[in-house]
Amino acid sequence: MHASLRLAVLVAVAATAAAQETADQQARRLLEDGRNYLAQGKQKQALENFNIVVTSFPSTDSVGLALIEIGRYHMEVEGDAQKARDAFEQVTKQQARSEAAPGAYYYLGLLTLRRATTAPEIEDALAQFARVETLYPRSPWVPRAIAAQGLAHRRAGRYLEAIDLNRRVSLEYPASDAAAGAQYEIGSALALQGQPRLAMEEFQQVRNRFPNSQWAEPALQRITALYRLFGGAKPAFALDAAFALGAGDVLKDVRALLVAPSGALWIASDKTRSAIPIDPSGKPGAGFTAEDPRSLALTPAGDVVFASRTAVRIGAKDVRSFTTLPEKPGAATKPVDKILAAVVTLGGAVLVSDEEREAILRYDRDGDYQGTFPGARDTAKRKVTRMLLDGEGAIVTLDRDERTVRVWDETGRVLRSVGPTGFKRPADVAVDAFRNLYVADEEAGVLVFNPQGQPLATIASPELRKPRAITLDATGAVLVYDDRAQRVLRYR
């Protein structure tokens, strides 16, 4: 058969097959194609497919699943919580008997938990997760929802409940896609509870039982970090003599360091007026410029927060400047142009440390001024030069002049504080996955404190003469910039 004729026959057969497809089959094919687009990183094409399913095939079984994907797109790609909630709630209200409904309740709980800053909000998330097992006990979403309940209890500091729920997932649903993560969470909760040796055993179980999962490597990193702190009679940090960065001028007048989730080391330099990422191989990447770099932090989603004197960049494209309310009726708003540090909270607020006003200013996610942090009743002057989040969403601040590190919840309640006793010239602060604090002191070296604020270790060596900036990598290794040597040292 001639090639052109054979092609025509194949096209005709395909067209006939498409014409014979039912509406349910067409909708399912569009849904699967959309999911394939997502896997390929083609997010806009995927969203178009999902919208076609919803609008053109409203009576098919695929509508609820398409709405789930639309909600995930708004939640994870756009960061639009309200649009995501609308999509998920449409499933729970209109597709309550569909296979998508338990997934919608799961994502409603996750959406609430990600931004929960109060106990009632955490309880609301727990209620959404609980509905999955209560209403759909045979759904494959059940193990995910139980594990998510464990995460909510961990956020509330209820570690025993978190351990029990994740243990249930790990043992009762070992073949589910939630089992490896649940096993990992058992280790995390034990570490936060102050049981590092038991935590190491549970992390090792992740590697033993789920060696090919995405959690195996993070589990090894957690074991490494815990062993360094608790594997011997006392914590052991040794200078890594083989570590060297050939970054040129970016290592002059360094203001801040930050290890991103990708493993890249961000360096904010006043000399180059920029923040530049250095990948694990030592190759510099595209960074950000600023006239007067001040600090680096991470958002809860893992985006870089780069504060300069007059503006704050959140992620690659979101650059924000800030103003406060007029001091007198009829007066103009006043710009905030002496920024020292900034951080984005779990609830989406942006906290900005203002050198001129000697206060931390709070802005909502739309950039509207909400007053000072921790609140109007607190009239203390604060010159906070560093702000960051710990792994549980608490806000860590360093007031260099006061020589004090404080940890706050989002309501402004002080959870713990360290200093001024023991500090000489604190310059920077970092926090590990277990809520231990690492303070770079220009005269005393690097001081490590446990979550209760008690001294745990001191990192010092002849090479470390004036530590000015500090960060931690995923294994708990300490990277510190020495201002005299103008180099980054690594202790592991």
N, C-alpha and C positions, 0 to 999 in steps of 0.2 A: 504494500500500500504506500502511495506517495506520502512524503512527510507532511505536506500541507493538508492533504485529505485526512491523515491520521489525527492531526491537531484539531481540525474542524469537528471530527467525530467526538474527540475527548471533550471539547468545549460543549458540544450539544448534550453529551451524557451528563456533564456536570450541571448544566443548566436545568436539565430534566430532574436530576436528583434534588437540586435546590428548590425547584417548584413543588416537589412532592413532600418537602419538609413541613412538619406541623409548626404552628406558632411556638409551641413549647420547645421544639428542637432548634428553631431559629434563635430564640431568646437564649437558650443554653449555649449555643455556639458563639453568639455575641459576647456572652459573659466570659466564656473560656478564653476567647480571643483577647478580651480586655485584661484578663489576668495575665495572659502571656505578654501583653504590652507592658504591664507593670514589671514583670520579671526582667524585661529588656530595658527598663528605665524610660519607657515611652509613656509618661504619665498623662499627658494631654490626650493622646489617642485612646488610652485606657478609659479615661473619664468620659469621652465621647461615646464609647461603646456602652458603658454602664447607663448613661443617660438615655440612649436609644432603647435599651431594654425597658426602662421605667416608663418612657413616654409612648413607645410604639407597641409594647407587648404588656399592657397593664394587667392582664388577666392570667399571665403565666406564672409558673412556680419560681421563675428566676428573678422576679421583681425584688423580693426581699433581699436576696443575696446581692443583687446589683446595688440596692440602697446601702447595704453594709459597706460595700466597696466605695461608694460615693462618700459615705460618712468618714471612712478611713482616710480618703484623699483629703477631705477638708481638715481632719484632725492632724494628720501627719505631714502633709505637704504644705497646705496653706496656713495651718495653725489657726484656723477659724473654728473656735469651739462651738459657737452658736449654730453655724451651718451643719457641723457634724452632729450636734445634738438633735437638730431638726430631722436629719436623715434617719438616725437611729430610732427616734421616737415614732417616726412614720411606720417603721417596721413593727414596733411593739403595739401600736394602735390598730394598724390595718392588716398586718400579716402575723397576728399573734399565734396562729396555728402552723406557721410555716417553719421550715428547718432553719430559717434565718433568725427567728425571734430570740433564741437563747444567745446567739452572737450579738444581737443588738443590745440585750441587757448587759452582757459582758462589757461591751465597748462604752455603754453609758456609765457603768461603774468606773471603768478605767479613765474616762474623760473627767469624771468628778474627782477621782483620787489624784490625778496628776496635778490638779490645781487646788487641792484641799489644804486649807491653812488652819482650820478649826476642827474640834472634835465632832460637832454635828455634821460637817462635810465628810469626814472620814466615815461616820456611821451611815450617811446616805450612800456612799460608795459600797459599803458592805452590804446594804440592803439590796442594791442592784445585783451584786454578785450572787447573793443568796437565792435570788429569784430563779437563777439558771437551774440550780439543782432541784429546787422546790417544784418548779413548774415543768421542767423538762429533764427528769432524772436519767433518761437514757441518751441524752444528747452528747455528742463528742465534745461539746463546749464545757461540760461539767468539770473535768480536771483543770482546765484553764481558770475557770471561775473560782474553784477552791484555792488554787495557788494565788490568785489575785486577792482573795480574802486574807491569805497569809501576809501578802505584801502590805495590805491596809493595816493589819494588826502591828506589823513591824513599824510602819510609819507612826503609829500611836504609841510606840514604845512597849507594846505587849509582846515580848519576844517568845514567851512560852507558847502562847496561842499561835504565833507565826510558825514556830517549829512544828507544832502538832499538825497544823493544816498542811504544811508542805511535806511532812512525813507521810501523811495520808496519800497525797498525790504520788509521791515517789514509790510507795509500796502497793497501792491499790490500782494505779494506772501506769505501770512501768513502761508500757508501749506507747503512751500518749506523747504528743509534742510538748507537753508541759512538764514531763517527768524530770528531765535533766535540769531545767531551770529551778524546779522545786527543790531538788537535791542541793543545788548551789545555794539557794536561799536558806536552807537549814544551816549551812556553814556560816553564812553572813549573819544570821540572827544569833548564833552561838558566839561569834566574835564580838558582836555588839553587846551581848549579855556579859562579856568578860570571861569567856571560857575558850581561850585561844587554842588549847591543845585539842579539845573536842572539835573545834571548828576545823582545824587542819585535817582531822580524820574524816570529817564529812566532805570537805573539798576533795580529798583523795578518792572518796567514793564516787564523786562525779567523774573523775578520770578513769576509775576502774569500770564503772557500769556504763558510762556514756562517753567512751573515748573519742568518738567521731562527732560529737555534738558541738555546737557553738560555745558551750560552757566549759569545755575541757581546758582550753588555754587560759581563760580567766581564773579557773580554779587553781591552776598551777601558779599563776601570778599571786593569788591570795595566799597560797601556802608559803611561797617565797617570802612575802612580806611579813607574815606572821612568824615564820621561823626565825627571821632576822631579829625580831623583837622578843620572842618568847621561847626560842629553841634551846637557848643555853642559860647559864646562870644570870646573865644580864644581856641587854641588847648589844648587838655587834654591828658596827658600821665601819667598813674599811674603804679607804680611798681607792678608786678605780684608776690606776696609773695609765691604763691603756685608753682611757676616754679622752678625746680631744676634739674640739670644734675649730675648724678653720673658717671662721665666718667674717674675718676682716673687721671693718669699722663697726659692724653691728654689735661687736663685743666691747665697744667703748661706751662709757656712760650709760650702762644698762639700768633701766628703771624697773623692769619686771620680767619674770619668767613664767611660762605656763606650758604644761604638757597637755595637749588636746587628746580627745578620745582616739584619734587616728594614730597617736604615738608621736606626732610632730612636736618639736620643742619650739614654742613661740618665744621670741626675744624682742622686748620693747626697748629701743635704744634712743637716747636723746641725741647722740652723735649723728645717727642717720635719719632721725626724725621719722621713725617708722616702727612697725611691729612685723617681724619676718618669721615665717615658719621654717624650721630645719627638719627635714624628714629623717627617719632612723638611719638612713644611709649617709647622712651628712649633707644632703643636697638642699640648698635653699629654695623656697617656693615663692609664689606671689603673695605679698603681704599688703599692709595698709600704711598710709602715710599720715602724719599728724605733726603739727608745729611743736607741740610740747607733750610727748607721751607721758602718761602717769601710771596706769595700772592695767592688768589683764585679769580676767576671770572667765568662768564658763556659765552659760545659761543652764537651766535644768535639762534642756534638750541637747546640750553639748556644743552650742555655738560659742564662738569667742566674743567676749565683751572687752572692747578696747577703749579705755578712757583716756582722753587727752584734756588739755586745759579748758577747752571751750565746747567740746562735744563728746558724745559717746557713740561708738559704732557697735551695733549688735549684729553679729553675723557678717555676711559679705556685703550687704547692700543697705542695711537699715542704719542711717546716721541721724542722730538726734541731738538737738540743742535744747536748752531748758530755760525757763523763766519762772519767777515767783510772782505772787500777787502784788499789786501796788501797795506801797507802804502807807499811802494816804488816799482818800477818795479823790478820784479824778486824775491821779498820777498814772504814769505808764508802768507797765510790767517791767521788772528788772531782770536782765539776763544773768544766768549763772555762768560766769566766765573764769572761775578759779576752781575747777573741778580737781579733786584729789584722787577719787576712786569711784567706781560704780559697780553695781551688781543687779541682776534680774532675779527676782524671787520665784518660788514655786507658784505663787498666786498670780504671777505676771507683772507685779509692780517693779518699777525701776527705782532703786535707791542710789542717790547721788550725794557724795560727800563734798560739801562746799567749804572751801578754805576761808572765804571772806565772811560768811555767816557763822562759821564754826558750828556747823550742824549737818546732819544727814537729812536730805530732802527726799520726800516720797512722791512718786508720780505713778498714775495708773497706766494700764497698757496702752491707752490712747495718748499719753503724754500730758495729761492734765494734772496740775499740782494738787497734792492731797494733804500737804502739811509736812511736819517734821517727823522723823523716826527717832525714838520709839513712840513719841506722842507729845501732844501739847503740854501735858503736865510735867514732862521732863524738860527742865530749863537749863541743864548742864551744857556747857560749851564743849564741843567735840571737834577735834581735828583728826578725823579718821583717814589714814593714808592707805589702808588696804581693806578690801571687803571681798568675801567669797562665800560660797555655799558649801556646807559639808554634804556627805552622801545622803543624809536624811532630810535635807532641805533647810537646816538651821543656818543662820546668817552669822558669819565670823567677821569680826572687825578688829583692826589694830589701830589704837590711838598712840602714835609714836611719842608725842609730847607727854602724854599721861603715863606712858610705858605700861599699857594694859591691853590685853586681848579679851574680848567678850564674845560670847556666843548667845544669840537671841533666837527666839521663835518669831514667826512673822507678825504676831500681835504686838511685839515689842517687849516681851517678857525675857529677862536675862536668865539663861539656863545655867551658865557658869562663867567664871572669869579667872584670868591668870594675870598676876602682876599687881602693882609695880615691883614688889619684892622679887629679887632674882634677876631682873632685867637691868641692863646698863644703857644700851642704845639699840632697842629693837627696831629693825628696819622692814621686816616682811614676815608673813605668816603663811603656812600651808596646813592642810589637814588631810589625813589619810582615810581609807575606806572604813576604818574602825573608830573614827572620831578622835584619834590622837592628834595633838597640835604640835607643829614644828615651827619654831620661831628663830629667824635669823637675826642674831644680835651682833652688831658691828664690833663689839669688844669681847663678847663671851662665846662666840661660835654659834652653833645651832643647838638650841635647847628643845628637848622633846618632852611633852607632858601627856599623861593619860587623860581619858575623858573626864575624870574627876578633878583635873587641874594639878595633879601631883607630878613631880619630876620623874621622868622615866629614863632619860639618857641625855648625854651631852656629846655632840659630834665636834671634834676639834682635831687639827693636825697642823704641822708647821706651814703647810701650803695654804691654809685657810686663815687669812690675816684680817680681812674686813668683809665679811659676808653682807651683801646688800639686797639680794633677791633670792627667792627660793621657790622650788616646786617639787612635786613628787611624780615619778612615773608609775605605771600600772603595777610594777612589782614592789613598790614601796621604796625604791632607791631614791636618794635625796640628791637633787641637782641644785647647786648653789652657786651664785655669781660672786666672785671675789673682786671687789672694786680696786684693790691695789694691783693685783696681778692681771686684771682685766681678762679673766677667763672663767669658764663654767667648770666646776669640779663636780664629780659624781661620787657619792658614797653608797656602797651597796654591801 
